[in-house]
Amino acid sequence: MKLCYDLRAGVTVRHVKVKPRCAVLTMLKRLDKIRFRGPRTREDFPDLAESPNGSDNECSDDVPLKPRSSLRDAEDMAREPAGSGSPTMAAAMQDFQRSESERLNEVKGHLEIALLEKHFLQEELRKLREETNVDSLRQELDRERSKRLDLEQKMSEVLKSRLEDSPPQPPRKQSPSNNGTAEKQQKEVWSSRLQKWLYERFGVYIEDFRFQPEESTVEAEEPLSAKRLTENMRRLKRGARPVTNFLRNLSALSNWHSVYTSAIAFIIYMNAAWHGWAIPMFLFLAILRLSLNYLIARGWRIQWSIVPEVSEPMEPAKEDLTVSEKFQLVLDVAQKAQNLFGKMADVLEKIKNLFMWVQPESTRKLYICLWVAFISSCLLPYKLMGFMIGLYAGIKFFIIDFLFKSCPKLRDKYDTPYIVWNSLPTDPQLKERTNATMSRRVQPVASRSSLAAVPCGVNREEEAGRSHSTKKGAFHEIFNLAESERPLAVCENGWRCCLINRDRKMPTDYIRNGVLYVTENYLCFESSSSRSGSSKKNKVIKLVDITDIQKYKVLSVLPGSGMGISIATPSTQKPLVFGAMIHRDEAFEAIFTQYVKMTTSTKPPATPEI
């Protein structure tokens, strides 16, 4: 800063020459760029506490600079008269000097910060070099570069050999270390190629032998449908038809249904068994059957059967079934399934009881036959064994079975397999035998005690009729009958039913639950709601007074013939109905038989006691 004196009109003028500001600003910006590199703050440098606090925000691009006096203001202030502007000039000069000293202190602080930052960066670089071995990394990098060069060279040689169809040129000489790595890489390449070739050739077969956990699939069950049920029944019939036809033809062949056919079959089979051609004959018959099936599938009309086939009429499928038809269909299917399952259970239980020595006589025969077959198979040659088995099977099938079927008495005496099979018991039969045995053991004791209690001169039948009673007392006392009247043997415990008296209008008298009995002369109904021994709710009907008896269907909506019996008498306007009887047919037969017996006999019925 320089002061110039100029005498113009006797006035002293002071010129202040200020250094350009642009250079100072540029320097401050450069220092600001290099300061505080990294996460450090000003607090990390305790030596810089004397530096100005506002130096961090000065000369930044975002924060405006503090307004300073410009060169033009200094010249204007210098041009002012000395008398009037001398105090102002002095104050300005002092401010300028103070601002220059502040800038110098700020620059000094930035330089110190930069030096410290450099020092810290050098320390960090030294630590990083110590931690990481740069030399080993460089060596590994050189090795990888050499491997890459070797691989590129080998790839180029292979491509050239394939393109030119010429043997590969010998590689150039390399150092021993590179030679070893090249051989190793070459072995790895060949091994990878061999594995790839083997996987392409045999990988599919190897994958088949890979063990995998078995997937458990749960089939979705279809809902119950009458249409689906009918369709499945028809499918079962169609599927079982070839098997049933085959079995029927075998049975007809054994029974000599067609004499010429059975005679020809017997001669051919015995000739084949004599020469040892039984197995080739069966195989030829199977091939012939498949050939005929092929021709039938092609449209040929070939029909050969020993027994003429009966064509069943095909019922048209109904789209919509009524409730009664659906219920009847379910009952039919349930009955067929019950019978089928019963037969299958009988067969399985007989086989189980045969092998479990439930009936020792039958199992002993099987045991002896197995020992004889085992010893024969060990001593006799297989050709002779086959010859003997073939002859016995032919004679048994064509002659012995025909005689046994034609003569049942002969079969019951000498057909050992038939006798053993029929004598084998099922589980229900075993249970019945056990119960019968227990009852026989208890019966003698009970009979002795009963004989001791019966007085002399009393008939056993009278005592039996007198002793018969229901749950509420003696039978004759409940119905007010003679002591000789007792239920028949077929209805000793009675039939559970409900009496529907359509002459009554009260709900309590319209329907009554109870038990129905039939005696020699009366039809008795014991109401379950009667509290005393003899009640008005019990019903007694003379068999000779019955004018009409028939089976009755209470609800016409339900399928079948119903579960009730209608009985008309002169004393009732509408017939009495005994409904909800499980054993309706059995009860109807017993009542109707006794009714016919009483009406046709000349003996008058006994009168009840009063």
C-alpha positions as CSV (number, residue, x, y, z in Angstrom):
1,M,0.0,0.0,0.0
2,K,1.4,3.3,-1.1
3,L,0.4,6.9,-0.3
4,C,0.9,9.6,-2.9
5,Y,0.7,13.3,-2.4
6,D,-0.6,15.5,-5.1
7,L,-0.8,19.3,-4.8
8,R,-3.8,20.5,-6.7
9,A,-5.1,23.8,-5.6
10,G,-3.2,23.6,-2.4
11,V,-5.0,20.4,-1.4
12,T,-3.2,17.4,-0.3
13,V,-4.5,14.2,-1.9
14,R,-3.7,10.7,-0.6
15,H,-3.8,7.8,-3.2
16,V,-4.1,4.3,-1.8
17,K,-2.9,1.5,-4.1
18,V,-4.5,-1.8,-3.1
19,K,-3.2,-5.2,-4.3
20,P,-5.8,-6.9,-6.6
21,R,-8.2,-9.1,-4.8
22,C,-8.6,-11.9,-7.3
23,A,-5.2,-13.5,-6.5
24,V,-6.1,-13.6,-2.8
25,L,-9.5,-15.2,-3.5
26,T,-7.9,-17.9,-5.8
27,M,-5.4,-18.8,-3.2
28,L,-8.1,-19.1,-0.5
29,K,-10.2,-21.3,-2.7
30,R,-7.2,-23.7,-3.4
31,L,-6.5,-23.9,0.3
32,D,-10.1,-24.6,1.0
33,K,-10.1,-27.5,-1.4
34,I,-7.2,-29.3,0.3
35,R,-8.3,-28.7,3.9
36,F,-10.0,-31.3,6.1
37,R,-9.7,-34.3,3.8
38,G,-11.4,-37.2,5.4
39,P,-13.7,-37.5,8.4
40,R,-11.6,-35.2,10.7
41,T,-12.9,-31.9,12.0
42,R,-11.3,-28.9,13.5
43,E,-11.6,-30.3,17.0
44,D,-9.0,-32.9,16.1
45,F,-6.3,-30.2,15.9
46,P,-5.9,-28.6,19.3
47,D,-3.0,-26.5,18.2
48,L,-5.2,-24.4,15.9
49,A,-7.3,-22.9,18.7
50,E,-5.8,-19.5,18.0
51,S,-7.0,-19.4,14.4
52,P,-10.2,-17.5,13.7
53,N,-13.4,-19.3,14.1
54,G,-15.0,-18.0,11.0
55,S,-12.2,-19.0,8.7
56,D,-14.0,-22.3,7.8
57,N,-16.9,-20.6,6.2
58,E,-15.1,-17.8,4.4
59,C,-14.3,-18.1,0.7
60,S,-16.8,-20.9,0.2
61,D,-19.1,-21.0,-2.8
62,D,-22.3,-21.3,-0.8
63,V,-21.8,-18.7,1.9
64,P,-21.5,-15.1,0.6
65,L,-18.3,-13.3,1.4
66,K,-18.1,-10.6,4.0
67,P,-18.4,-7.2,2.4
68,R,-15.0,-5.5,2.1
69,S,-14.0,-2.0,0.8
70,S,-13.3,-2.1,-2.9
71,L,-10.6,-0.1,-4.8
72,R,-13.1,2.4,-6.1
73,D,-14.2,3.2,-2.6
74,A,-10.6,3.7,-1.5
75,E,-10.0,6.1,-4.5
76,D,-13.2,8.0,-3.7
77,M,-12.1,8.3,-0.1
78,A,-8.7,9.5,-1.2
79,R,-10.2,12.1,-3.5
80,E,-12.2,13.7,-0.6
81,P,-10.7,16.8,1.0
82,A,-8.2,16.3,3.7
83,G,-9.9,18.5,6.2
84,S,-13.2,16.9,5.9
85,G,-12.1,13.2,5.3
86,S,-9.0,12.7,7.4
87,P,-10.8,10.9,10.3
88,T,-12.7,8.7,7.9
89,M,-9.6,7.9,6.0
90,A,-7.8,6.9,9.2
91,A,-10.6,4.6,10.2
92,A,-10.7,3.0,6.8
93,M,-7.0,2.3,6.8
94,Q,-7.2,0.7,10.2
95,D,-10.0,-1.6,9.1
96,F,-8.1,-2.5,6.0
97,Q,-4.9,-3.4,8.0
98,R,-7.0,-5.4,10.4
99,S,-8.6,-7.4,7.6
100,E,-5.2,-8.0,6.0
101,S,-3.9,-9.4,9.3
102,E,-6.9,-11.6,9.7
103,R,-6.4,-13.0,6.2
104,L,-2.8,-13.8,6.9
105,N,-3.7,-15.6,10.1
106,E,-6.3,-17.6,8.2
107,V,-3.8,-18.5,5.5
108,K,-1.4,-19.6,8.1
109,G,-4.0,-21.8,9.7
110,H,-4.9,-23.4,6.4
111,L,-1.3,-24.2,5.7
112,E,-0.9,-25.8,9.1
113,I,-4.0,-27.9,8.5
114,A,-2.7,-29.0,5.1
115,L,0.6,-30.0,6.6
116,L,-1.0,-32.0,9.3
117,E,-3.3,-33.7,6.8
118,K,-0.4,-34.7,4.7
119,H,1.3,-36.1,7.8
120,F,-1.7,-38.2,8.7
121,L,-2.1,-39.4,5.1
122,Q,1.5,-40.6,5.0
123,E,1.0,-42.5,8.3
124,E,-2.1,-44.2,6.9
125,L,-0.3,-45.1,3.7
126,R,2.6,-46.6,5.7
127,K,0.2,-48.7,7.8
128,L,-1.6,-50.0,4.7
129,R,1.7,-51.0,3.2
130,E,2.6,-52.9,6.3
131,E,-0.7,-54.7,6.5
132,T,-0.8,-55.8,2.9
133,N,2.1,-57.5,1.3
134,V,2.4,-55.8,-2.0
135,D,5.2,-57.9,-3.2
136,S,3.3,-61.2,-2.8
137,L,0.3,-59.6,-4.6
138,R,2.5,-58.6,-7.4
139,Q,3.9,-62.1,-7.7
140,E,0.5,-63.7,-7.8
141,L,-0.6,-61.1,-10.4
142,D,2.3,-62.1,-12.6
143,R,1.5,-65.8,-12.2
144,E,-2.1,-65.2,-13.3
145,R,-0.9,-63.2,-16.3
146,S,1.4,-66.0,-17.3
147,K,-1.4,-68.5,-17.0
148,R,-3.7,-66.4,-19.1
149,L,-1.1,-66.0,-21.7
150,D,-0.6,-69.8,-21.8
151,L,-4.3,-70.5,-22.1
152,E,-4.6,-67.9,-24.9
153,Q,-1.7,-69.6,-26.7
154,K,-3.2,-73.1,-26.3
155,M,-6.6,-71.9,-27.5
156,S,-5.1,-70.2,-30.6
157,E,-3.2,-73.5,-31.4
158,V,-6.3,-75.6,-31.1
159,L,-8.3,-73.2,-33.3
160,K,-5.6,-73.2,-35.9
161,S,-5.4,-77.1,-35.9
162,R,-9.1,-77.4,-36.4
163,L,-9.2,-74.8,-39.1
164,E,-6.2,-76.0,-41.1
165,D,-6.8,-79.8,-40.3
166,S,-3.1,-80.1,-39.7
167,P,-1.3,-81.5,-36.6
168,P,-0.7,-78.8,-34.0
169,Q,2.6,-77.1,-34.1
170,P,5.0,-77.7,-31.2
171,P,4.8,-75.0,-28.6
172,R,7.7,-72.7,-28.1
173,K,10.1,-73.4,-25.3
174,Q,9.2,-72.0,-22.0
175,S,10.7,-71.8,-18.6
176,P,10.5,-75.0,-16.4
177,S,7.9,-73.4,-14.1
178,N,5.7,-72.4,-17.1
179,N,6.1,-75.9,-18.5
180,G,4.8,-77.5,-15.3
181,T,1.8,-75.2,-15.1
182,A,1.1,-75.8,-18.8
183,E,1.1,-79.6,-18.3
184,K,-1.1,-79.3,-15.3
185,Q,-3.6,-77.1,-17.1
186,Q,-3.6,-79.5,-20.1
187,K,-4.4,-82.4,-17.8
188,E,-7.2,-80.5,-16.3
189,V,-8.6,-79.6,-19.7
190,W,-8.5,-83.3,-20.8
191,S,-10.1,-84.5,-17.6
192,S,-12.9,-81.9,-18.0
193,R,-13.4,-83.0,-21.6
194,L,-13.6,-86.7,-20.6
195,Q,-16.1,-85.9,-17.8
196,K,-18.2,-83.9,-20.3
197,W,-18.2,-86.8,-22.8
198,L,-19.1,-89.4,-20.2
199,Y,-21.9,-87.3,-18.9
200,E,-23.3,-86.7,-22.4
201,R,-23.2,-90.4,-23.2
202,F,-24.2,-92.0,-19.9
203,G,-25.6,-89.1,-17.8
204,V,-29.2,-90.0,-18.7
205,Y,-28.8,-93.5,-17.3
206,I,-26.9,-92.3,-14.2
207,E,-29.8,-89.9,-13.4
208,D,-32.2,-92.9,-13.4
209,F,-30.3,-94.5,-10.5
210,R,-30.3,-91.4,-8.4
211,F,-32.2,-91.9,-5.1
212,Q,-35.0,-89.5,-4.6
213,P,-37.6,-89.4,-1.8
214,E,-40.9,-91.0,-2.8
215,E,-43.6,-88.5,-3.4
216,S,-46.8,-89.2,-1.6
217,T,-49.7,-88.3,-3.8
218,V,-53.2,-88.2,-2.3
219,E,-56.0,-88.9,-4.7
220,A,-58.9,-86.6,-4.4
221,E,-62.1,-88.5,-3.6
222,E,-65.1,-87.9,-5.7
223,P,-68.4,-86.9,-4.0
224,L,-71.2,-89.4,-3.9
225,S,-73.3,-89.2,-7.0
226,A,-76.1,-91.5,-8.2
227,K,-75.1,-91.0,-11.8
228,R,-71.5,-91.8,-11.1
229,L,-72.5,-94.8,-9.1
230,T,-74.6,-96.3,-11.9
231,E,-71.8,-95.7,-14.4
232,N,-69.2,-97.4,-12.2
233,M,-71.5,-100.4,-11.8
234,R,-71.9,-100.8,-15.5
235,R,-68.1,-100.4,-16.0
236,L,-67.5,-103.1,-13.5
237,K,-69.9,-105.5,-15.3
238,R,-68.3,-104.7,-18.7
239,G,-64.8,-105.2,-17.2
240,A,-65.6,-108.5,-15.5
241,R,-67.4,-109.9,-18.5
242,P,-64.3,-111.4,-20.3
243,V,-63.2,-113.1,-17.1
244,T,-66.6,-114.5,-16.3
245,N,-66.9,-115.8,-19.9
246,F,-63.5,-117.5,-19.7
247,L,-64.4,-119.2,-16.4
248,R,-67.8,-120.2,-17.9
249,N,-66.1,-121.8,-20.9
250,L,-63.7,-123.7,-18.7
251,S,-66.6,-125.0,-16.6
252,A,-68.5,-126.0,-19.7
253,L,-65.4,-127.8,-21.1
254,S,-65.0,-129.7,-17.8
255,N,-68.7,-130.6,-17.7
256,W,-68.7,-131.8,-21.3
257,H,-71.4,-129.4,-22.3
258,S,-70.3,-130.0,-25.9
259,V,-69.2,-133.5,-26.2
260,Y,-67.2,-133.1,-29.5
261,T,-65.4,-130.0,-28.2
262,S,-64.5,-131.5,-24.9
263,A,-63.3,-134.8,-26.5
264,I,-61.1,-132.9,-29.0
265,A,-59.7,-130.8,-26.2
266,F,-59.0,-133.8,-24.0
267,I,-57.2,-135.7,-26.8
268,I,-55.0,-132.7,-27.7
269,Y,-54.1,-131.9,-24.1
270,M,-53.2,-135.5,-23.2
271,N,-51.1,-135.9,-26.4
272,A,-49.2,-132.6,-25.5
273,A,-48.8,-133.7,-21.9
274,W,-47.5,-137.2,-23.0
275,H,-44.8,-135.6,-25.2
276,G,-44.0,-132.8,-22.8
277,W,-45.6,-130.0,-24.8
278,A,-48.1,-128.8,-22.3
279,I,-46.4,-125.4,-21.7
280,P,-45.8,-124.7,-25.4
281,M,-49.4,-125.6,-26.0
282,F,-50.7,-123.0,-23.4
283,L,-48.3,-120.4,-24.9
284,F,-49.6,-121.1,-28.4
285,L,-53.2,-120.8,-27.2
286,A,-52.4,-117.4,-25.6
287,I,-50.9,-116.2,-28.9
288,L,-53.9,-117.4,-30.8
289,R,-56.2,-115.6,-28.4
290,L,-54.3,-112.3,-28.8
291,S,-54.4,-112.8,-32.6
292,L,-58.2,-113.2,-32.5
293,N,-58.5,-110.2,-30.3
294,Y,-56.4,-108.2,-32.9
295,L,-58.8,-109.2,-35.7
296,I,-61.8,-108.4,-33.6
297,A,-60.3,-104.9,-32.8
298,R,-59.8,-104.4,-36.6
299,G,-63.5,-105.0,-37.2
300,W,-63.8,-108.8,-37.9
301,R,-66.8,-110.6,-36.5
302,I,-65.3,-113.6,-34.8
303,Q,-67.3,-115.2,-32.0
304,W,-66.3,-118.6,-30.7
305,S,-67.6,-119.9,-27.4
306,I,-68.5,-123.2,-26.0
307,V,-71.4,-121.7,-24.1
308,P,-73.6,-119.3,-26.1
309,E,-73.3,-115.8,-24.7
310,V,-76.5,-114.2,-23.4
311,S,-76.7,-110.6,-24.3
312,E,-78.2,-108.6,-21.5
313,P,-80.5,-105.7,-22.5
314,M,-78.8,-102.3,-22.1
315,E,-80.9,-100.0,-20.0
316,P,-80.8,-96.4,-21.2
317,A,-79.1,-94.1,-18.8
318,K,-81.4,-91.7,-17.0
319,E,-80.3,-88.2,-16.7
320,D,-82.4,-87.2,-13.6
321,L,-83.4,-89.7,-10.9
322,T,-86.0,-89.2,-8.4
323,V,-85.3,-89.4,-4.6
324,S,-87.0,-92.8,-4.4
325,E,-84.9,-94.2,-7.3
326,K,-81.7,-92.8,-5.9
327,F,-82.5,-94.4,-2.5
328,Q,-83.3,-97.7,-4.1
329,L,-80.1,-97.6,-6.2
330,V,-78.1,-97.0,-3.0
331,L,-79.8,-100.0,-1.4
332,D,-79.1,-102.2,-4.4
333,V,-75.4,-101.3,-4.5
334,A,-75.1,-101.7,-0.7
335,Q,-76.6,-105.2,-1.0
336,K,-74.3,-106.3,-3.8
337,A,-71.3,-104.8,-2.0
338,Q,-72.3,-106.6,1.2
339,N,-72.6,-110.0,-0.5
340,L,-69.4,-109.5,-2.4
341,F,-67.4,-108.5,0.6
342,G,-69.0,-111.4,2.6
343,K,-67.8,-113.9,0.0
344,M,-64.3,-112.4,-0.1
345,A,-64.1,-112.4,3.7
346,D,-65.2,-116.1,3.8
347,V,-62.4,-117.1,1.4
348,L,-59.7,-115.2,3.2
349,E,-60.8,-116.4,6.6
350,K,-60.8,-120.0,5.4
351,I,-57.3,-119.7,4.0
352,K,-56.1,-118.1,7.2
353,N,-57.7,-120.8,9.4
354,L,-56.2,-123.5,7.1
355,F,-52.7,-122.3,7.7
356,M,-53.2,-121.4,11.4
357,W,-54.2,-125.0,12.4
358,V,-57.6,-123.9,13.5
359,Q,-59.0,-127.2,12.3
360,P,-56.1,-129.6,12.7
361,E,-57.7,-132.4,10.6
362,S,-57.7,-130.3,7.5
363,T,-54.3,-128.7,8.0
364,R,-52.8,-132.1,8.7
365,K,-53.8,-133.3,5.2
366,L,-52.2,-130.2,3.6
367,Y,-49.0,-130.8,5.7
368,I,-48.7,-134.4,4.5
369,C,-49.2,-133.4,0.9
370,L,-46.5,-130.7,1.1
371,W,-44.0,-133.2,2.5
372,V,-44.8,-135.7,-0.2
373,A,-44.4,-133.1,-2.9
374,F,-41.1,-131.9,-1.4
375,I,-39.6,-135.4,-1.3
376,S,-40.8,-136.2,-4.8
377,S,-39.2,-133.0,-6.2
378,C,-35.9,-133.9,-4.5
379,L,-35.8,-137.5,-5.8
380,L,-37.6,-137.5,-9.1
381,P,-36.3,-135.7,-12.2
382,Y,-38.2,-132.6,-13.3
383,K,-39.1,-134.1,-16.6
384,L,-40.9,-137.0,-15.0
385,M,-42.5,-134.6,-12.4
386,G,-43.9,-132.4,-15.2
387,F,-45.2,-135.5,-17.0
388,M,-47.0,-136.8,-13.9
389,I,-48.4,-133.4,-13.0
390,G,-49.7,-132.8,-16.5
391,L,-51.4,-136.2,-16.8
392,Y,-53.0,-135.8,-13.3
393,A,-54.3,-132.3,-14.2
394,G,-55.9,-133.6,-17.5
395,I,-57.5,-136.6,-15.9
396,K,-58.7,-134.5,-12.9
397,F,-60.1,-131.7,-15.1
398,F,-61.8,-133.8,-17.8
399,I,-62.9,-137.0,-16.0
400,I,-62.8,-136.8,-12.2
401,D,-64.5,-133.4,-12.0
402,F,-67.2,-134.5,-14.4
403,L,-67.9,-137.6,-12.3
404,F,-68.0,-135.6,-9.1
405,K,-70.3,-133.0,-10.5
406,S,-72.6,-135.6,-12.0
407,C,-72.7,-137.6,-8.7
408,P,-72.9,-135.3,-5.6
409,K,-72.8,-138.2,-3.2
410,L,-69.6,-139.6,-4.7
411,R,-68.1,-136.1,-4.4
412,D,-69.1,-135.7,-0.8
413,K,-67.3,-139.0,0.0
414,Y,-64.1,-138.9,-2.1
415,D,-63.4,-135.4,-3.3
416,T,-60.7,-134.5,-0.7
417,P,-60.1,-130.8,-1.7
418,Y,-63.9,-130.2,-1.8
419,I,-64.4,-131.8,1.6
420,V,-61.5,-129.9,3.2
421,W,-62.6,-126.6,1.8
422,N,-66.2,-127.0,2.9
423,S,-65.1,-128.1,6.4
424,L,-63.0,-125.1,7.0
425,P,-64.8,-122.7,9.3
426,T,-65.0,-118.9,9.1
427,D,-64.6,-116.6,12.0
428,P,-68.3,-116.1,12.6
429,Q,-68.7,-119.9,12.5
430,L,-65.9,-120.3,15.1
431,K,-67.6,-117.8,17.3
432,E,-71.0,-119.6,17.0
433,R,-69.2,-122.9,17.9
434,T,-67.6,-121.3,21.0
435,N,-70.9,-119.9,22.1
436,A,-72.7,-123.2,21.6
437,T,-70.0,-125.0,23.6
438,M,-70.4,-122.6,26.5
439,S,-74.2,-122.9,26.4
440,R,-74.0,-126.7,26.5
441,R,-71.8,-126.5,29.5
442,V,-74.2,-124.2,31.3
443,Q,-77.4,-126.0,30.2
444,P,-77.1,-129.2,32.3
445,V,-76.8,-127.2,35.5
446,A,-79.8,-125.1,34.7
447,S,-81.9,-128.1,33.6
448,R,-81.2,-129.8,36.9
449,S,-82.2,-126.8,39.0
450,S,-85.4,-126.4,36.9
451,L,-86.4,-130.0,37.2
452,A,-86.0,-129.8,41.0
453,A,-88.3,-126.7,41.1
454,V,-91.1,-128.3,39.0
455,P,-93.6,-130.1,41.2
456,C,-94.7,-133.6,40.4
457,G,-97.6,-134.2,38.0
458,V,-97.1,-130.9,36.1
459,N,-96.4,-131.1,32.4
460,R,-93.3,-129.4,31.1
461,E,-95.2,-127.6,28.3
462,E,-97.6,-126.1,30.8
463,E,-94.8,-125.1,33.0
464,A,-93.0,-123.5,30.0
465,G,-96.2,-121.6,29.0
466,R,-96.8,-120.6,32.6
467,S,-93.2,-119.4,33.1
468,H,-93.0,-117.3,29.9
469,S,-93.2,-113.7,30.7
470,T,-92.4,-110.3,29.3
471,K,-90.5,-107.4,30.9
472,K,-93.6,-106.2,32.8
473,G,-94.9,-109.6,34.1
474,A,-96.4,-112.9,33.0
475,F,-97.6,-113.0,29.4
476,H,-101.1,-114.2,30.2
477,E,-101.6,-111.7,32.9
478,I,-100.6,-108.7,30.8
479,F,-103.1,-109.6,28.0
480,N,-105.7,-111.3,30.3
481,L,-105.5,-114.6,28.5
482,A,-105.5,-118.2,29.5
483,E,-102.3,-119.7,30.9
484,S,-101.9,-122.0,27.9
485,E,-101.6,-119.0,25.5
486,R,-98.0,-118.2,24.9
487,P,-96.1,-116.7,21.9
488,L,-95.0,-119.0,19.1
489,A,-91.4,-120.0,18.8
490,V,-90.8,-117.7,15.9
491,C,-91.8,-114.6,17.9
492,E,-90.7,-115.6,21.4
493,N,-89.2,-112.2,22.0
494,G,-91.7,-110.3,19.8
495,W,-91.3,-107.9,16.9
496,R,-90.6,-104.3,17.6
497,C,-93.2,-102.1,15.8
498,C,-95.6,-99.2,16.1
499,L,-99.4,-99.5,16.1
500,I,-101.2,-96.9,13.9
501,N,-104.9,-96.7,14.8
502,R,-106.4,-94.4,12.2
503,D,-109.8,-94.4,13.9
504,R,-108.4,-92.4,16.8
505,K,-107.9,-88.6,16.4
506,M,-105.8,-87.9,19.5
507,P,-102.0,-87.9,18.7
508,T,-101.3,-90.0,21.8
509,D,-103.7,-92.8,20.7
510,Y,-103.0,-92.5,17.0
511,I,-99.4,-94.0,17.2
512,R,-98.1,-96.3,19.9
513,N,-94.7,-98.0,20.2
514,G,-94.6,-101.5,21.4
515,V,-94.0,-105.2,20.7
516,L,-96.2,-107.6,18.6
517,Y,-96.7,-111.2,19.6
518,V,-98.7,-114.0,17.9
519,T,-100.0,-117.0,19.7
520,E,-102.1,-119.9,18.6
521,N,-105.3,-118.0,18.7
522,Y,-104.5,-114.3,19.2
523,L,-102.5,-111.4,17.9
524,C,-101.2,-109.4,20.9
525,F,-99.7,-105.9,20.9
526,E,-98.0,-104.8,24.1
527,S,-97.7,-101.0,24.3
528,S,-94.4,-99.6,25.7
529,S,-96.2,-96.7,27.4
530,S,-98.4,-99.0,29.6
531,R,-97.3,-98.7,33.2
532,S,-99.5,-101.3,34.9
533,G,-99.5,-105.0,34.1
534,S,-102.8,-105.0,32.3
535,S,-103.5,-101.8,30.4
536,K,-106.2,-100.5,28.0
537,K,-103.4,-99.5,25.6
538,N,-102.5,-103.1,25.0
539,K,-104.3,-104.6,22.0
540,V,-105.6,-108.2,21.7
541,I,-107.0,-109.4,18.3
542,K,-108.5,-112.8,17.7
543,L,-107.1,-114.5,14.6
544,V,-110.5,-115.7,13.5
545,D,-111.9,-112.2,13.6
546,I,-109.4,-110.9,11.1
547,T,-111.1,-110.2,7.8
548,D,-108.1,-109.1,5.8
549,I,-104.3,-109.2,6.2
550,Q,-101.7,-107.8,3.8
551,K,-98.4,-106.1,3.6
552,Y,-98.6,-102.3,3.8
553,K,-96.4,-99.4,2.8
554,V,-96.8,-96.5,5.3
555,L,-94.8,-93.9,3.3
556,S,-95.1,-94.1,-0.5
557,V,-92.1,-91.8,-1.0
558,L,-89.7,-94.5,0.3
559,P,-88.5,-97.2,-2.1
560,G,-89.4,-100.9,-1.6
561,S,-92.6,-102.6,-0.5
562,G,-92.7,-101.0,2.9
563,M,-92.2,-102.2,6.5
564,G,-95.8,-102.5,7.7
565,I,-98.7,-105.0,8.0
566,S,-102.3,-104.0,7.6
567,I,-105.0,-106.0,9.5
568,A,-108.7,-105.4,9.1
569,T,-111.3,-106.4,11.7
570,P,-115.0,-105.9,12.1
571,S,-114.6,-103.7,15.1
572,T,-112.5,-101.1,13.3
573,Q,-113.6,-98.8,10.5
574,K,-110.1,-98.5,9.1
575,P,-107.5,-101.3,9.2
576,L,-104.9,-101.3,11.9
577,V,-101.4,-100.8,10.7
578,F,-98.3,-102.3,12.4
579,G,-95.5,-100.3,10.9
580,A,-91.7,-99.8,11.2
581,M,-91.1,-103.6,11.5
582,I,-87.6,-104.6,10.6
583,H,-88.6,-108.2,10.2
584,R,-91.8,-107.5,8.4
585,D,-91.7,-110.4,6.0
586,E,-91.0,-112.9,8.8
587,A,-93.8,-111.6,10.9
588,F,-96.3,-111.5,8.0
589,E,-95.5,-115.2,7.2
590,A,-95.9,-116.3,10.8
591,I,-99.2,-114.3,11.3
592,F,-100.6,-115.4,7.9
593,T,-99.7,-119.1,8.4
594,Q,-101.3,-119.1,11.9
595,Y,-104.4,-117.3,10.5
596,V,-104.9,-119.8,7.7
597,K,-104.4,-122.6,10.2
598,M,-107.0,-121.3,12.5
599,T,-109.6,-120.5,9.9
600,T,-109.3,-123.9,8.2
601,S,-109.3,-126.0,11.4
602,T,-112.6,-127.1,12.9
603,K,-111.4,-126.6,16.5
604,P,-113.0,-123.5,18.0
605,P,-110.6,-121.0,19.5
606,A,-110.3,-120.7,23.3
607,T,-112.0,-117.8,25.0
608,P,-110.0,-115.3,27.1
609,E,-110.6,-115.2,30.8
610,I,-112.5,-112.3,32.3
